[in-house]
């Protein structure tokens, strides 16, 4: 098993390395954004459309909209699974924005070279299983057997086909491998998918991880989160051929203004500690995302049914995903971008202020 894993990792690494033929124009800055539903982004465009016109928010979002049209950047490009193009609104979940929008604007405003964002995010995925990095290995034989038995018991009740032990094993790290495949396929097909970038040599310039919610519901995932996260950073750097790759971690912040408790607090603490792991070389930043909770949306959420029209002006997801606040997702993306630039040696005062 270890031998096969080593062969697979080597194959991935070789496939991800840019061609050695050199570039005609220079280096293309490539940033990988990965995680679960919060990285997908859940702030609906209909909310943003209101807020670009509302007096209290239009200045905040003025740079996204010009002459009645959403701005498309000609120097920042994005691929999010089966969607790709110039960076603009709508590259979150369908008809939504996420952190990618302001992240792309921040890094795009700084780098003279063009920027490519490769987003690999799937809702409901854990680090302990779905994104489990190769260095974390597999759970014990006893746990795998218990999972197999429980899965097949549920499948029989629902009249679904039974699964095998190989199916269970392959589910561990499945989305980690898909994430690498997203990077590989975009770099392999760069001129075809992005004709404007023909002649630019891709350079992996940063990795952003925003995830945590689904690990709260498995005791082993909670206790092992810090180790899995450190392994994720090490493995991503190895498999992308970038041993000192700058990494930004979005600390889970669904607690909003309330103190995190229980498993959420444990995972938040594990995320905060990863920046000081000596083996990671000091070039990891952690962004506390609960700091960007939207007070206007928070003020209405408890009794939103009594204020439906007012609610639609501030939020778009009542129970989850930072209340679907366009302000929150924009501020999170901006903070990710600013932290990434700091890791690239740009002083915090040199790349814009929080809006």
Secondary structure, 3 states (H helix, E strand, C coil): CHHHHHHHHHHHHHHHCCCCCCCCCEEEEEEEEEECHHHHCCEEHHHHHHHCCCCCCCCCCHHHEECCEECCCCCEEEEECCEEEECCCCCCCCCEECCHHHHHHHHHHHCCCCEEEEEEECCCCCCCCCCCCHHHCCCCHHHHHHHHHHHHHHHHHCCCCCCCHHHHHHHCCHHHHHHHHHHHHHHHCHHHHCHHHCCEEEEEEEEEEECCHHHHHCHHHHHHHHHHHHHHHHHHHHHCCCCCCCEEEEECCCCCCCCCCHHHHHHHHHHHHHHHCHHHCCCEEEEEHHHHCCHHHHHHHCCHHHHHHHHCCCCCCCCCHHHHCHHHHHHHHHHHHHHHHHHCCCCHHHCCCCC
